Amino acid sequence: MSSNAVRQEAPAPKEELLTVDDLFERYRGLVPKRTIDYWRYTKKGPPFIKIGRRVLYPLAGVIAWERKRMIHSDLVNKPLP
Protein backbone atom coordinates (compact mmCIF):
# COMPACT_ATOMS: atom_id res chain seq x y z
CA MET A 1 0.00 0.00 0.00
CA SER A 2 1.48 3.35 -0.97
CA SER A 3 1.77 6.16 1.55
CA ASN A 4 -0.46 8.31 -0.70
CA ALA A 5 -3.33 5.86 -0.62
CA VAL A 6 -6.37 6.98 1.34
CA ARG A 7 -7.83 4.35 3.58
CA GLN A 8 -11.44 3.70 2.66
CA GLU A 9 -13.71 2.78 5.53
CA ALA A 10 -16.92 0.93 5.01
CA PRO A 11 -19.93 3.21 5.29
CA ALA A 12 -21.76 2.98 8.60
CA PRO A 13 -25.06 1.13 8.37
CA LYS A 14 -28.03 3.45 8.38
CA GLU A 15 -29.74 3.38 11.73
CA GLU A 16 -33.48 2.96 11.55
CA LEU A 17 -35.31 5.95 12.99
CA LEU A 18 -38.93 5.80 14.13
CA THR A 19 -41.43 8.65 14.17
CA VAL A 20 -44.01 9.13 16.92
CA ASP A 21 -46.51 7.41 14.61
CA ASP A 22 -44.12 4.47 14.14
CA LEU A 23 -43.72 4.16 17.91
CA PHE A 24 -47.49 4.32 18.32
CA GLU A 25 -47.86 1.47 15.82
CA ARG A 26 -45.05 -0.50 17.51
CA TYR A 27 -47.13 -0.51 20.69
CA ARG A 28 -50.20 -1.50 18.65
CA GLY A 29 -52.05 1.65 19.63
CA LEU A 30 -52.15 0.57 23.28
CA VAL A 31 -50.02 3.55 24.32
CA PRO A 32 -51.67 6.85 23.31
CA LYS A 33 -49.59 9.35 21.33
CA ARG A 34 -50.09 11.86 24.14
CA THR A 35 -48.39 9.41 26.52
CA ILE A 36 -45.46 9.09 24.12
CA ASP A 37 -45.28 12.91 24.01
CA TYR A 38 -45.43 13.05 27.82
CA TRP A 39 -42.62 10.51 28.13
CA ARG A 40 -40.50 12.71 25.86
CA TYR A 41 -41.42 15.89 27.79
CA THR A 42 -40.51 14.30 31.14
CA LYS A 43 -37.51 12.44 29.64
CA LYS A 44 -38.88 9.12 30.94
CA GLY A 45 -39.36 7.49 27.56
CA PRO A 46 -37.04 6.07 24.94
CA PRO A 47 -34.15 8.24 23.74
CA PHE A 48 -34.99 10.58 20.88
CA ILE A 49 -33.36 12.91 18.41
CA LYS A 50 -34.85 16.28 17.64
CA ILE A 51 -34.05 17.79 14.26
CA GLY A 52 -35.85 21.08 13.92
CA ARG A 53 -39.45 20.30 14.84
CA ARG A 54 -39.15 16.63 13.94
CA VAL A 55 -38.76 14.01 16.67
CA LEU A 56 -37.16 10.68 15.77
CA TYR A 57 -36.49 7.62 17.89
CA PRO A 58 -33.48 5.41 17.06
CA LEU A 59 -34.78 1.83 16.96
CA ALA A 60 -31.75 0.55 18.88
CA GLY A 61 -32.48 3.05 21.66
CA VAL A 62 -36.15 2.07 21.78
CA ILE A 63 -35.26 -1.62 22.08
CA ALA A 64 -32.70 -0.90 24.84
CA TRP A 65 -35.29 1.21 26.72
CA GLU A 66 -37.88 -1.57 26.42
CA ARG A 67 -35.41 -4.16 27.73
CA LYS A 68 -34.62 -2.00 30.78
CA ARG A 69 -38.33 -1.78 31.54
CA MET A 70 -38.96 -5.51 31.14
CA ILE A 71 -40.24 -7.12 34.30
CA HIS A 72 -39.18 -10.70 34.89
CA SER A 73 -41.58 -12.63 37.03
CA ASP A 74 -40.06 -15.18 39.35
CA LEU A 75 -43.48 -16.80 39.68
CA VAL A 76 -42.47 -19.15 36.87
CA ASN A 77 -40.08 -20.98 39.20
CA LYS A 78 -42.23 -20.93 42.32
CA PRO A 79 -44.69 -23.74 43.06
CA LEU A 80 -48.29 -22.74 43.57
CA PRO A 81 -49.63 -23.06 47.13
Stockholm file with secondary structure:
# STOCKHOLM 1.0

chainA/1-81         MSSNAVRQEAPAPKEELLTVDDLFERYRGLVPKRTIDYWRYTKKGPPFIKIGRRVLYPLAGVIAWERKRMIHSDLVNKPLP
#=GR chainA/1-81 SS CCTTCCCCCCCCCCCCEECHHHHHHHTTTCSCHHHHHHHHHHTCSSCCEEETTEEEEEHHHHHHHHHHHCCCCGGGGSCCC
#=GC SS_cons        CCTTCCCCCCCCCCCCEECHHHHHHHTTTCSCHHHHHHHHHHTCSSCCEEETTEEEEEHHHHHHHHHHHCCCCGGGGSCCC
//
